[in-house]
Amino acid sequence: MRERYSIEQRYAEFYKLYVGDFKQDIPIYLELAGKYPGPILEVGCGTGRVAAYLAAAGHQVLGVDISRPMLEVARQHLQPWSDRVRILGHDLRHSPLPERYGVVLVTLHTFNCLIDIEEQRLFLRHLRQTLSEPGVLVMDCFCPLALVQPEIAGEWRQIKRSYGDQCVQVCDRREMLTPLLERRTQVFRLNNGPELEMVTHRRFVPPSLAAHLLEEAGFEGVLCIEGYDMSSARPASEAEGVTGPFLLLAEA
């Protein structure tokens, strides 16, 4: 158990750098945050990437996650905005939050880490209870690379990135265990540290199924947005041919 926690700690430090320069989703979050009053809830805040942008823009944010190592890194990363950001360990599968929020963000494929459909239902039901009226939910969902490009399934991709005096290296392999379930293996190294392995699973939820689950939980007006481009918004039922990440936008 202690060894597993150590790997998760190192992975959280690696992850902060690995996704730190991803910004494509930020303009949409900032646009919606400006349209609804009150604090913002980010579910799956990870190491604080999105929360930092929101706080820097002057918004009050609560970030929740179920990973203690990720939250520890997030607290350090978000220290400059400690007057605007709160970080909390909370699992929306188990219960809603006591406060209500006008903007709820489920960021960077957090929803896809829920493998069982009953988990997904509970998660969305509790999200709906946490969303105020009027309010908006934005959920970032993934489309498996190995599903779009079957020829790369099972192959190792090597990635190396530098951030100032920090360096990350990763060998990444993605496999489809079923038509909807992806297994991702990452052998990663942070700076000159040891090579460590992290295996994760994500479930692809096609837009029409995700829209059905959202409506079942009490959300309305579900739209699908591809390429983080608001001009692409259309009913989820018309977006079955997605070939990359997509956002689902729903209202209370």
ROGUBA-167111 format. One line per 10 residues: number of its first residue (from 1); their letters; for each residue y, x negated, z of N, C-alpha, C. Coordinates in steps of 0.1 Angstrom, whole numbers, plus 5000, padded with zeros to 4 digits. Last residue first. Layout:
BEGIN
NUM) A) Y,X,Z,Y,X,Z,Y,X,Z | ...
//
This chain:
BEGIN
252) AEALLLFPGT) 5232,5295,4839,5227,5304,4850,5229,5318,4846 | 5221,5280,4809,5231,5285,4818,5224,5294,4828 | 5210,5249,4793,5208,5263,4797,5218,5267,4808 | 5199,5226,4770,5211,5231,4777,5209,5245,4780 | 5180,5198,4766,5180,5212,4767,5191,5217,4775 | 5180,5170,4744,5185,5177,4756,5183,5192,4755 | 5156,5146,4732,5165,5158,4730,5169,5163,4744 | 5144,5117,4714,5148,5124,4727,5157,5136,4723 | 5127,5126,4683,5133,5116,4693,5137,5124,4705 | 5120,5145,4665,5114,5131,4663,5120,5121,4673
242) VGEAESAPRA) 5113,5179,4664,5120,5168,4670,5113,5155,4668 | 5105,5204,4652,5103,5192,4645,5110,5180,4651 | 5114,5227,4666,5101,5222,4668,5098,5208,4662 | 5138,5241,4669,5138,5227,4670,5124,5221,4672 | 5141,5268,4671,5143,5263,4658,5142,5248,4658 | 5139,5274,4698,5128,5279,4689,5129,5273,4675 | 5163,5266,4709,5151,5257,4710,5140,5261,4701 | 5192,5270,4689,5181,5276,4697,5169,5267,4697 | 5212,5240,4688,5206,5252,4682,5196,5258,4691 | 5235,5214,4684,5229,5224,4693,5224,5236,4685
232) SSMDYGEICL) 5247,5193,4671,5233,5196,4667,5227,5208,4675 | 5270,5187,4684,5271,5195,4671,5258,5199,4666 | 5264,5170,4705,5266,5185,4708,5266,5193,4695 | 5240,5147,4704,5251,5151,4696,5253,5166,4698 | 5217,5134,4712,5229,5134,4722,5242,5138,4714 | 5197,5139,4694,5205,5127,4692,5217,5126,4701 | 5198,5174,4697,5192,5162,4693,5202,5151,4692 | 5196,5201,4719,5205,5192,4713,5198,5179,4710 | 5188,5235,4722,5183,5222,4720,5193,5213,4713 | 5196,5261,4746,5198,5254,4733,5192,5240,4734
222) VGEFGAEELL) 5192,5291,4762,5187,5278,4761,5189,5272,4747 | 5202,5315,4776,5209,5308,4765,5205,5294,4763 | 5192,5311,4811,5196,5319,4799,5202,5310,4788 | 5167,5310,4837,5178,5304,4830,5180,5312,4817 | 5145,5318,4851,5157,5326,4853,5169,5320,4846 | 5120,5308,4846,5126,5304,4859,5140,5311,4861 | 5116,5316,4820,5107,5322,4831,5113,5319,4844 | 5134,5299,4808,5137,5314,4808,5129,5321,4819 | 5120,5275,4811,5134,5277,4816,5137,5292,4818 | 5097,5280,4797,5096,5277,4811,5110,5279,4818
212) HAALSPPVFR) 5108,5283,4771,5100,5294,4777,5100,5292,4792 | 5118,5258,4766,5127,5270,4767,5120,5281,4774 | 5094,5243,4766,5104,5240,4776,5114,5252,4778 | 5083,5254,4743,5076,5256,4755,5086,5254,4767 | 5102,5246,4723,5100,5260,4725,5093,5263,4739 | 5102,5217,4726,5114,5225,4729,5111,5240,4731 | 5072,5204,4742,5080,5208,4730,5091,5217,4733 | 5069,5179,4763,5070,5194,4764,5078,5198,4752 | 5048,5153,4771,5057,5159,4761,5057,5174,4762 | 5046,5136,4801,5040,5148,4793,5051,5153,4784
202) RHTVMELEPG) 5038,5103,4811,5048,5113,4808,5042,5124,4799 | 5029,5078,4834,5025,5089,4825,5036,5099,4823 | 5028,5042,4839,5034,5056,4841,5028,5065,4831 | 5022,5012,4854,5017,5022,4845,5022,5035,4849 | 5033,4979,4856,5036,4993,4860,5031,5002,4849 | 5028,4946,4866,5024,4957,4857,5027,4970,4864 | 5045,4914,4865,5039,4925,4872,5037,4937,4863 | 5049,4880,4866,5046,4891,4858,5040,4902,4866 | 5073,4866,4890,5060,4868,4884,5059,4880,4875 | 5107,4855,4879,5097,4860,4888,5083,4861,4882
192) NNLRFVQTRR) 5129,4846,4866,5117,4838,4866,5106,4842,4875 | 5139,4878,4857,5143,4864,4858,5131,4855,4857 | 5112,4898,4859,5126,4898,4862,5130,4884,4865 | 5088,4912,4837,5092,4900,4845,5107,4900,4847 | 5061,4935,4831,5075,4931,4831,5077,4919,4840 | 5043,4955,4813,5041,4942,4820,5055,4935,4820 | 5037,4988,4812,5048,4978,4810,5044,4966,4819 | 5023,5015,4796,5020,5003,4804,5031,4993,4801 | 5021,5049,4795,5029,5038,4791,5026,5026,4801 | 5005,5076,4781,5004,5066,4791,5012,5054,4786
182) ELLPTLMERR) 5013,5110,4774,5015,5096,4771,5012,5087,4783 | 5001,5140,4763,5002,5131,4774,5002,5117,4770 | 4996,5156,4741,5009,5158,4748,5011,5147,4759 | 4971,5151,4730,4982,5153,4721,4996,5154,4727 | 4962,5125,4753,4959,5138,4747,4971,5140,4737 | 4970,5099,4755,4957,5102,4760,4952,5116,4756 | 4987,5077,4735,4985,5092,4737,4971,5095,4742 | 5004,5048,4746,4991,5055,4741,4992,5069,4744 | 5023,5019,4745,5023,5034,4746,5010,5039,4739 | 5034,4990,4760,5024,4996,4752,5023,5011,4755
172) DCVQVCQDGY) 5055,4962,4763,5054,4976,4764,5043,4982,4755 | 5065,4935,4781,5056,4939,4771,5052,4953,4773 | 5097,4922,4789,5087,4933,4791,5078,4934,4779 | 5122,4906,4808,5112,4905,4797,5101,4916,4800 | 5155,4899,4816,5143,4908,4818,5135,4906,4806 | 5179,4880,4834,5170,4882,4822,5158,4890,4826 | 5212,4872,4844,5200,4879,4846,5192,4881,4833 | 5237,4863,4839,5228,4853,4844,5214,4860,4847 | 5243,4887,4815,5249,4876,4823,5239,4866,4826 | 5214,4898,4806,5226,4905,4812,5233,4894,4821
162) SRKIQRWEGA) 5191,4898,4780,5199,4891,4790,5211,4898,4794 | 5158,4908,4771,5172,4911,4772,5178,4902,4783 | 5130,4913,4751,5136,4904,4761,5151,4906,4760 | 5099,4928,4745,5113,4930,4745,5119,4920,4755 | 5071,4934,4725,5077,4925,4734,5092,4926,4733 | 5046,4959,4724,5059,4955,4719,5065,4945,4729 | 5012,4964,4715,5022,4958,4725,5035,4954,4718 | 4997,4995,4705,5002,4981,4702,5012,4977,4713 | 4991,5021,4710,4982,5010,4716,4986,4996,4713 | 5006,5032,4681,4999,5036,4694,4990,5025,4698
152) IEPQVLALPC) 5018,5028,4657,5021,5019,4668,5014,5022,4681 | 5009,5049,4641,5005,5035,4638,5008,5025,4649 | 5022,5072,4648,5009,5070,4653,5004,5055,4651 | 5052,5080,4656,5047,5068,4648,5032,5065,4653 | 5053,5102,4671,5060,5102,4659,5056,5091,4650 | 5036,5095,4692,5033,5107,4685,5040,5108,4672 | 5047,5072,4702,5033,5071,4696,5029,5084,4689 | 5070,5081,4713,5071,5073,4701,5057,5072,4694 | 5073,5115,4724,5066,5102,4725,5067,5094,4712 | 5104,5126,4733,5094,5128,4723,5086,5115,4722
142) FCDMVLVGPE) 5119,5138,4765,5115,5127,4755,5104,5133,4745 | 5149,5153,4777,5134,5153,4775,5131,5143,4764 | 5173,5162,4800,5170,5152,4790,5154,5150,4789 | 5190,5190,4806,5177,5184,4809,5173,5175,4797 | 5215,5207,4823,5212,5198,4811,5200,5190,4815 | 5228,5238,4832,5217,5228,4834,5216,5220,4821 | 5257,5253,4846,5249,5248,4834,5239,5237,4839 | 5271,5284,4858,5267,5270,4860,5259,5266,4847 | 5291,5308,4876,5285,5303,4864,5281,5288,4866 | 5265,5302,4899,5269,5310,4888,5284,5312,4887
132) SLTQRLHRLF) 5247,5272,4907,5256,5283,4910,5259,5291,4897 | 5214,5261,4912,5225,5262,4903,5234,5274,4906 | 5192,5263,4929,5203,5253,4933,5215,5254,4924 | 5175,5280,4917,5181,5284,4930,5192,5275,4934 | 5168,5264,4895,5176,5277,4893,5182,5282,4906 | 5153,5245,4908,5165,5241,4902,5174,5253,4900 | 5131,5260,4916,5140,5255,4926,5153,5250,4921 | 5121,5265,4890,5124,5276,4899,5134,5272,4910 | 5115,5239,4881,5125,5247,4875,5130,5259,4883 | 5094,5232,4900,5106,5224,4898,5117,5232,4892
122) LRQEEIDILC) 5075,5252,4894,5081,5251,4907,5094,5243,4907 | 5069,5245,4867,5074,5258,4871,5081,5258,4884 | 5059,5219,4870,5071,5222,4862,5077,5235,4865 | 5036,5224,4885,5047,5216,4890,5060,5218,4883 | 5022,5238,4865,5026,5245,4877,5037,5237,4885 | 5017,5219,4846,5026,5229,4843,5031,5237,4855 | 5017,5184,4855,5011,5197,4856,5021,5208,4854 | 5035,5163,4853,5024,5164,4844,5018,5178,4844 | 5066,5152,4853,5058,5163,4859,5047,5166,4849 | 5080,5135,4837,5071,5129,4846,5063,5139,4854
112) NFTHLTVLVV) 5097,5150,4822,5085,5147,4816,5075,5140,4825 | 5120,5151,4838,5112,5163,4837,5098,5160,4832 | 5132,5126,4834,5126,5129,4847,5116,5141,4846 | 5145,5118,4811,5130,5121,4810,5124,5123,4823 | 5173,5114,4818,5164,5104,4812,5149,5106,4815 | 5181,5139,4843,5184,5128,4834,5172,5120,4830 | 5193,5168,4848,5180,5162,4849,5179,5151,4839 | 5221,5180,4863,5217,5171,4853,5203,5166,4857 | 5241,5208,4869,5229,5201,4873,5223,5193,4861 | 5271,5221,4879,5265,5213,4869,5253,5206,4875
102) GYREPLPSHR) 5275,5236,4902,5279,5242,4889,5273,5234,4877 | 5253,5240,4929,5261,5231,4921,5263,5238,4907 | 5247,5246,4964,5247,5250,4950,5257,5242,4942 | 5226,5233,4991,5239,5236,4984,5237,5240,4970 | 5199,5229,4998,5207,5240,5004,5220,5243,4998 | 5176,5226,4970,5186,5221,4979,5194,5232,4986 | 5142,5240,4970,5156,5238,4965,5164,5231,4975 | 5110,5222,4973,5121,5231,4978,5134,5229,4971 | 5091,5208,4958,5088,5214,4971,5098,5224,4976 | 5101,5198,4935,5089,5206,4934,5086,5213,4947
92) LDHGLIRVRD) 5122,5183,4942,5125,5196,4938,5113,5204,4936 | 5124,5161,4967,5115,5165,4957,5117,5180,4954 | 5147,5135,4977,5144,5150,4977,5135,5153,4965 | 5168,5113,4991,5154,5115,4987,5150,5129,4988 | 5201,5109,4980,5192,5116,4988,5178,5116,4983 | 5235,5099,4980,5221,5096,4975,5211,5102,4985 | 5268,5107,4970,5257,5107,4980,5244,5106,4973 | 5299,5096,4960,5285,5097,4956,5277,5097,4969 | 5325,5091,4968,5323,5102,4959,5308,5105,4956 | 5327,5069,4984,5334,5081,4988,5332,5093,4980
82) SWPQLHQRAV) 5314,5050,4971,5307,5056,4982,5314,5068,4987 | 5317,5035,4948,5321,5049,4948,5315,5056,4959 | 5307,5009,4952,5321,5010,4949,5326,5025,4949 | 5279,5015,4956,5287,5012,4968,5302,5013,4964 | 5260,5018,4937,5270,5029,4938,5280,5026,4949 | 5241,4998,4941,5249,4999,4928,5261,5008,4929 | 5230,5004,4966,5238,4992,4964,5247,4993,4952 | 5218,5029,4960,5228,5028,4970,5237,5015,4969 | 5200,5021,4940,5211,5030,4937,5222,5029,4947 | 5181,5007,4954,5189,5000,4944,5201,5008,4941
72) ELMPRSIDVG) 5171,5028,4969,5177,5016,4976,5185,5008,4967 | 5161,5045,4950,5173,5049,4958,5179,5038,4965 | 5139,5030,4941,5150,5033,4932,5163,5037,4939 | 5123,5030,4964,5129,5017,4959,5140,5020,4949 | 5118,5058,4967,5126,5051,4977,5131,5038,4972 | 5118,5083,4944,5114,5069,4946,5123,5062,4956 | 5128,5108,4940,5116,5108,4949,5112,5093,4951 | 5163,5116,4941,5151,5110,4934,5140,5110,4945 | 5197,5127,4935,5184,5128,4942,5173,5122,4934 | 5231,5124,4940,5219,5120,4932,5207,5121,4941
62) LVQHGAAALY) 5260,5143,4938,5248,5141,4947,5237,5136,4937 | 5294,5135,4933,5280,5136,4928,5270,5135,4939 | 5326,5142,4921,5318,5142,4933,5303,5144,4928 | 5344,5124,4896,5336,5135,4901,5329,5132,4914 | 5359,5102,4885,5365,5110,4896,5357,5122,4901 | 5347,5085,4868,5356,5095,4862,5362,5104,4872 | 5330,5072,4885,5341,5064,4880,5351,5074,4873 | 5311,5092,4888,5319,5089,4900,5332,5081,4895 | 5299,5091,4863,5305,5103,4868,5315,5100,4879 | 5289,5064,4862,5299,5069,4852,5306,5082,4857
52) AAVRGTGCGV) 5271,5065,4884,5282,5056,4884,5293,5060,4874 | 5252,5084,4876,5261,5087,4888,5273,5078,4888 | 5238,5070,4857,5246,5081,4853,5256,5084,4864 | 5226,5048,4873,5233,5046,4861,5243,5057,4857 | 5210,5048,4896,5224,5052,4897,5232,5050,4884 | 5183,5044,4895,5191,5033,4901,5206,5036,4900 | 5175,5078,4897,5170,5064,4895,5179,5054,4903 | 5180,5105,4897,5191,5096,4895,5187,5081,4894 | 5167,5129,4895,5161,5118,4889,5172,5107,4887 | 5194,5150,4891,5180,5150,4896,5174,5139,4888
42) ELIPGPYKGA) 5227,5153,4902,5218,5146,4892,5204,5145,4898 | 5251,5177,4906,5238,5173,4910,5231,5165,4899 | 5286,5176,4913,5275,5176,4903,5263,5171,4910 | 5311,5198,4929,5303,5186,4927,5292,5187,4917 | 5337,5217,4911,5328,5214,4922,5319,5202,4919 | 5338,5235,4879,5344,5230,4892,5333,5226,4902 | 5332,5226,4846,5327,5234,4857,5333,5227,4870 | 5341,5208,4827,5342,5223,4824,5339,5231,4836 | 5335,5182,4832,5349,5186,4832,5351,5201,4831 | 5308,5181,4828,5313,5179,4842,5328,5184,4843
32) LELYIPIDQK) 5307,5181,4800,5302,5193,4808,5308,5193,4822 | 5316,5155,4795,5323,5167,4789,5319,5180,4797 | 5299,5139,4808,5313,5139,4812,5320,5151,4807 | 5275,5144,4794,5276,5147,4808,5290,5148,4813 | 5282,5135,4768,5279,5150,4770,5280,5153,4785 | 5287,5107,4773,5298,5116,4768,5295,5131,4770 | 5260,5097,4781,5271,5099,4791,5282,5108,4785 | 5239,5092,4764,5240,5105,4770,5253,5108,4778 | 5243,5066,4755,5244,5077,4746,5245,5090,4752 | 5240,5043,4771,5252,5051,4773,5253,5064,4764
22) FDGVYLKYFE) 5223,5017,4785,5221,5029,4778,5233,5039,4781 | 5225,4994,4801,5234,4996,4790,5232,5008,4781 | 5204,4998,4820,5218,4997,4824,5228,4999,4813 | 5177,4997,4817,5184,5009,4811,5199,5008,4814 | 5172,4971,4828,5166,4975,4815,5173,4987,4809 | 5184,4970,4853,5189,4962,4842,5185,4967,4828 | 5169,4989,4866,5184,4989,4867,5190,4981,4855 | 5143,4979,4863,5147,4991,4856,5162,4992,4856 | 5142,4957,4881,5140,4955,4866,5146,4967,4859 | 5144,4970,4905,5154,4960,4901,5154,4958,4886
12) AYRQEISYRE) 5121,4986,4903,5134,4993,4904,5145,4983,4900 | 5101,4966,4903,5103,4975,4891,5117,4982,4891 | 5103,4957,4928,5107,4948,4917,5109,4956,4905 | 5094,4980,4942,5108,4974,4945,5112,4965,4933 | 5069,4983,4932,5078,4993,4929,5093,4988,4932 | 5057,4960,4943,5058,4961,4928,5068,4971,4925 | 5059,4967,4970,5066,4955,4965,5067,4955,4950 | 5042,4989,4971,5056,4991,4973,5064,4979,4968 | 5017,4976,4966,5022,4986,4956,5037,4988,4958 | 5015,4960,4989,5016,4954,4976,5022,4963,4966
2) RM) 5013,4981,5008,5024,4972,5009,5026,4965,4996 | 4988,4992,5000,5000,5000,5000,5013,4991,5000
//
